Amino acid sequence: MTDPHTAPPATHDITERRLADAWAELQAHSDSGNPLAADAYRLAFADPEFLLRRETRGIRMQLELLKPDLAQQQLGIESTIVVFGSARFREQSEAEASLRAAEASGEPRAIAKARAMVRNAHYYDRAREFGRIVAQYSAHCLPHEKLFICTGGGPGIMEAASRGAHDEGALNVGLNIALPHEQSANPYISPRLSFKFHYFALRKMHFMMRAKALLAFPGGFGTLDELFEVITLVQCKKSKPVPILLYGSDYWKRLLDLELLVEEGTISPEDLQLFQYVDDPQVAWEAIVKFYQLPAG
């Protein structure tokens, strides 16, 4: 047994950062079965009631900006290709299984929905292929030259693009959003890069902070919101020019008559050059390669 009178003095790491164990205190409080209640004596940053007040919204927004930014810096994520698209699309086998189930039920609305899912299943496959192409290219790049797939983190097209990168063993980023109907992160996002947001604005800011290109597959209101946010930022020169690619020309041209905006004078003719239509994952990738004059893979 060591004699305490002769033991060498304890040494301390000069770089060690000490912080009161406030979260352990909260956990112990919870483990004892006591519900959290307002507590003036609790440390401010460990006080959920305080942090969720209306007046502390600015702090919460700062944290949503900072947390994903620091995590991506730590893993060397500097340049991303953002893939948007419907959360409702499924891969072919799952779509066909849904159609069989709907037909067995005999419910007309369910059958119509399932048939649309089968009709659009090829977009899932193409998004997955695009994710693989990006990951295969980056596998041979120096760390600072790598491009990473970034999605909204949910199912459908987002899952497909994440899955393509995952197929190749590449890191990929998911920026999910808390919704009233629970949306969990898809299983193909790199765990340390799977983030959840409360504020749409901060989430969209993170999409653009590292984006070197945007590929928008067919989607609904959320996809349109994200797409027009990017187009507007580039048009107004609040963001640097990036390739904005609309995958599925038939879908997008049926949905959006953007020539009307030129005819009515609400945009300039050259604004139509801010984006282009593509119908093949390889063509989409080649558009990005051409824009940045990237070396051949």
Phi, psi and omega per residue, in radians:
M1 nan 2.397 -3.114
T2 -1.323 2.328 3.092
D3 -1.312 2.032 -3.100
P4 -1.031 -0.374 -3.131
H5 -1.390 -0.331 -3.116
T6 -1.971 -0.054 -3.121
A7 -1.110 2.507 3.123
P8 -1.142 2.621 -3.140
P9 -1.117 2.540 3.128
A10 -1.126 2.514 3.086
T11 -1.850 2.680 -3.091
H12 -2.234 2.470 3.104
D13 -1.363 2.085 -3.074
I14 -1.154 -0.372 -3.128
T15 -1.634 -0.024 -3.099
E16 -1.131 2.384 3.100
R17 -1.870 2.143 -3.112
R18 -1.813 2.468 -3.131
L19 -2.528 2.325 3.101
A20 -0.952 2.401 -3.023
D21 -1.410 1.124 -3.053
A22 -1.179 -0.671 -3.115
W23 -1.206 -0.610 3.073
A24 -1.099 -0.644 3.102
E25 -1.107 -0.756 3.105
L26 -1.118 -0.718 3.141
Q27 -1.107 -0.750 3.111
A28 -1.082 -0.667 3.107
H29 -1.079 -0.756 3.136
S30 -1.195 -0.749 -3.111
D31 -1.079 -0.489 -3.136
S32 -1.403 0.001 3.086
G33 1.508 0.208 -3.128
N34 -1.636 2.201 3.107
P35 -1.193 2.580 3.099
L36 -1.204 2.385 3.092
A37 -2.391 2.805 3.129
A38 -0.982 2.367 -3.070
D39 -2.526 1.895 -3.090
A40 -1.110 -0.433 -3.059
Y41 -1.477 -0.225 -3.115
R42 -1.221 2.499 3.091
L43 -0.994 2.419 -2.996
A44 -1.016 -0.754 -3.071
F45 -1.324 -0.154 3.096
A46 -1.947 0.367 -3.088
D47 -1.953 1.723 -3.087
P48 -1.029 -0.694 -3.126
E49 -1.080 -0.665 3.123
F50 -1.220 -0.806 -3.082
L51 -1.158 -0.392 -3.110
L52 -1.710 0.150 3.057
R53 -1.213 2.723 3.093
R54 -1.036 -0.663 -3.068
E55 -1.217 -0.321 -3.129
T56 -1.733 0.258 3.138
R57 -0.985 -0.706 -3.134
G58 -1.046 -0.666 3.104
I59 -1.136 -0.761 3.132
R60 -1.086 -0.675 3.116
M61 -1.155 -0.676 3.083
Q62 -1.079 -0.726 -3.136
L63 -1.143 -0.695 3.120
E64 -1.170 -0.495 3.050
L65 -1.289 -0.736 -2.970
L66 -1.367 -0.773 -3.014
K67 -1.019 -0.941 3.129
P68 -1.147 -0.549 -3.128
D69 -1.126 -0.831 -3.131
L70 -1.128 -0.726 -3.125
A71 -1.110 -0.705 3.127
Q72 -1.220 -0.663 3.072
Q73 -1.028 -0.762 -3.097
Q74 -1.095 -0.537 -3.121
L75 -1.738 0.159 3.062
G76 1.292 0.445 3.116
I77 -1.526 1.786 -3.115
E78 -1.984 -0.479 -3.068
S79 -2.340 2.216 -3.113
T80 -2.191 2.772 2.913
I81 -2.012 2.064 -3.037
V82 -1.579 2.287 3.119
V83 -2.046 2.081 3.075
F84 -1.863 2.882 3.048
G85 2.739 3.038 -3.028
S86 -1.082 2.401 3.024
A87 -1.382 -0.136 -3.005
R88 -1.680 -0.189 3.135
F89 -1.312 2.614 -3.129
R90 -2.315 2.819 3.076
E91 -1.198 2.849 -2.956
Q92 -0.976 -0.837 -3.070
S93 -1.108 -0.704 3.132
E94 -1.205 -0.676 3.123
A95 -1.138 -0.728 3.136
E96 -1.168 -0.636 3.088
A97 -1.131 -0.671 3.106
S98 -1.142 -0.653 3.122
L99 -1.159 -0.741 3.111
R100 -1.064 -0.731 3.130
A101 -1.144 -0.705 -3.140
A102 -1.153 -0.756 3.127
E103 -1.105 -0.617 3.112
A104 -1.174 -0.554 3.139
S105 -1.315 -0.472 -3.123
G106 1.318 0.143 -3.123
E107 -1.445 2.015 -3.043
P108 -0.994 -0.760 -3.105
R109 -1.165 -0.677 3.119
A110 -1.148 -0.668 3.137
I111 -1.153 -0.779 3.139
A112 -1.078 -0.753 3.127
K113 -1.104 -0.738 -3.119
A114 -1.197 -0.628 3.110
R115 -1.148 -0.670 3.073
A116 -1.116 -0.644 3.136
M117 -1.128 -0.717 3.096
V118 -1.154 -0.734 -3.115
R119 -1.073 -0.554 -3.069
N120 -1.772 0.064 -3.085
A121 -1.089 -0.480 -3.115
H122 -1.110 -0.443 3.099
Y123 -1.149 -0.627 3.075
Y124 -1.042 -0.826 -3.128
D125 -1.086 -0.708 -3.105
R126 -1.223 -0.655 3.095
A127 -1.150 -0.672 3.102
R128 -1.126 -0.710 3.109
E129 -1.097 -0.734 3.127
F130 -1.088 -0.738 3.103
G131 -1.023 -0.669 3.107
R132 -1.166 -0.727 -3.124
I133 -1.044 -0.817 -3.133
V134 -1.098 -0.766 -3.119
A135 -1.156 -0.680 3.122
Q136 -1.117 -0.703 3.097
Y137 -1.102 -0.851 -3.034
S138 -1.202 -0.392 -3.132
A139 -1.057 -0.416 -3.091
H140 -1.835 0.154 -3.087
C141 -1.686 2.732 2.935
L142 -1.132 2.698 -3.065
P143 -0.889 -0.753 -3.084
H144 -1.331 -0.129 -3.136
E145 -1.806 -0.066 -3.066
K146 -1.218 2.574 3.033
L147 -1.997 2.402 -3.075
F148 -2.137 2.436 3.059
I149 -1.222 2.350 3.066
C150 -2.285 2.263 3.135
T151 -2.303 3.122 3.065
G152 -1.330 0.008 2.969
G153 1.463 -0.115 -3.068
G154 -1.646 -2.767 -3.140
P155 -1.437 -2.941 3.061
G156 1.193 -2.342 -3.123
I157 -1.037 -0.646 3.134
M158 -1.077 -0.791 3.099
E159 -1.071 -0.736 -3.078
A160 -1.080 -0.806 -3.134
A161 -1.153 -0.734 3.069
S162 -1.061 -0.710 -3.108
R163 -1.120 -0.685 3.104
G164 -1.065 -0.759 3.093
A165 -1.155 -0.729 3.129
H166 -1.075 -0.650 3.109
D167 -0.953 -0.586 -3.088
E168 -1.678 0.129 3.129
G169 1.284 0.372 -3.084
A170 -1.671 2.605 2.994
L171 -1.141 2.550 3.006
N172 -2.589 2.700 -2.981
V173 -1.882 2.411 3.042
G174 -2.168 2.180 3.135
L175 -1.966 1.489 -3.058
N176 -1.445 2.952 -3.115
I177 -2.326 2.401 3.071
A178 -1.311 2.161 -3.108
L179 -2.179 2.763 3.098
P180 -1.000 -0.699 2.991
H181 -1.597 2.071 -2.958
E182 -0.982 2.233 3.045
Q183 -2.121 1.971 -3.129
S184 -1.573 2.779 3.112
A185 -1.208 2.503 3.113
N186 -1.240 2.732 -2.979
P187 -1.347 -0.025 -3.057
Y188 -1.730 -0.076 3.087
I189 -1.270 2.480 3.049
S190 -1.082 2.169 -3.006
P191 -0.916 -0.686 -3.108
R192 -1.343 -0.073 -3.135
L193 -2.127 0.398 3.127
S194 -1.808 1.867 -3.023
F195 -2.002 2.658 3.114
K196 -2.177 2.291 -3.085
F197 -2.003 2.661 2.943
H198 -1.714 -0.672 -3.039
Y199 -1.688 2.111 3.076
F200 -1.008 -0.694 -3.066
A201 -1.065 -0.768 -3.137
L202 -1.204 -0.645 3.095
R203 -1.073 -0.812 -3.136
K204 -1.171 -0.571 3.062
M205 -1.076 -0.737 3.131
H206 -1.168 -0.573 3.052
F207 -0.983 -0.725 -3.016
M208 -1.542 -0.350 -3.038
M209 -1.042 -0.601 -3.099
R210 -2.118 0.086 -3.028
A211 -1.235 2.247 3.015
K212 -1.835 -0.181 3.088
A213 -2.921 2.743 3.088
L214 -2.215 2.245 3.043
L215 -2.078 1.972 -3.086
A216 -1.850 1.971 3.025
F217 -1.479 2.906 3.088
P218 -0.925 2.441 -3.137
G219 -2.890 -3.021 -3.077
G220 -1.820 -2.511 -3.054
F221 -1.026 -0.731 -3.114
G222 -1.097 -0.745 3.118
T223 -1.119 -0.736 3.130
L224 -1.123 -0.721 3.116
D225 -1.029 -0.843 -3.107
E226 -1.169 -0.715 -3.139
L227 -1.085 -0.864 -3.073
F228 -1.260 -0.453 3.009
E229 -1.043 -0.828 -3.109
V230 -1.168 -0.803 -3.138
I231 -1.031 -0.747 -3.131
T232 -1.130 -0.755 3.129
L233 -1.063 -0.731 3.140
V234 -1.244 -0.746 3.141
Q235 -1.029 -0.732 -3.094
C236 -1.507 0.067 3.126
K237 1.045 0.518 2.979
K238 -1.518 -0.182 3.090
S239 -2.410 2.623 3.125
K240 -1.155 2.648 3.091
P241 -1.072 2.374 3.056
V242 -2.427 2.717 3.035
P243 -1.106 2.214 3.065
I244 -2.029 1.927 -2.985
L245 -2.005 2.199 3.109
L246 -1.766 1.915 -3.075
Y247 -1.521 2.185 -3.130
G248 1.725 1.288 -3.008
S249 -1.058 -0.631 -3.134
D250 -1.081 -0.784 3.141
Y251 -1.076 -0.902 -3.027
W252 -1.195 -0.629 -3.131
K253 -1.279 -0.504 3.046
R254 -1.284 -0.618 -3.077
L255 -1.355 -0.723 -2.984
L256 -2.138 2.036 3.017
D257 -1.705 1.386 -3.048
L258 -1.327 -0.286 3.042
E259 -1.082 -0.514 3.120
L260 -1.037 -0.639 -3.138
L261 -1.138 -0.622 3.075
V262 -1.198 -0.804 -3.115
E263 -1.040 -0.629 -3.114
E264 -1.585 0.037 3.060
G265 1.315 0.295 -3.114
T266 -1.549 -0.262 2.935
I267 -2.408 2.886 3.103
S268 -1.521 2.661 3.120
P269 -0.954 -0.649 -3.113
E270 -1.204 -0.287 3.096
D271 -1.132 -0.405 3.098
L272 -1.239 -0.205 3.102
Q273 -1.522 -0.016 -3.138
L274 -1.256 -0.279 -3.107
F275 -2.471 2.904 3.059
Q276 -2.546 2.729 3.132
Y277 -1.608 2.484 3.066
V278 -2.417 2.687 -3.113
D279 -2.330 0.287 -3.132
D280 -2.640 2.354 -3.121
P281 -1.004 -0.682 -3.135
Q282 -1.177 -0.671 3.096
V283 -1.128 -0.683 3.092
A284 -1.067 -0.796 3.133
W285 -1.123 -0.733 -3.134
E286 -1.103 -0.553 3.080
A287 -1.132 -0.663 3.106
I288 -1.213 -0.759 3.114
V289 -1.018 -0.781 -3.119
K290 -1.148 -0.723 -3.105
F291 -1.056 -0.731 -3.091
Y292 -1.757 0.017 -3.100
Q293 0.925 0.848 -3.139
L294 -1.271 2.626 3.076
P295 -1.163 2.610 3.120
A296 -1.092 2.469 -3.129
G297 -1.285 nan nan
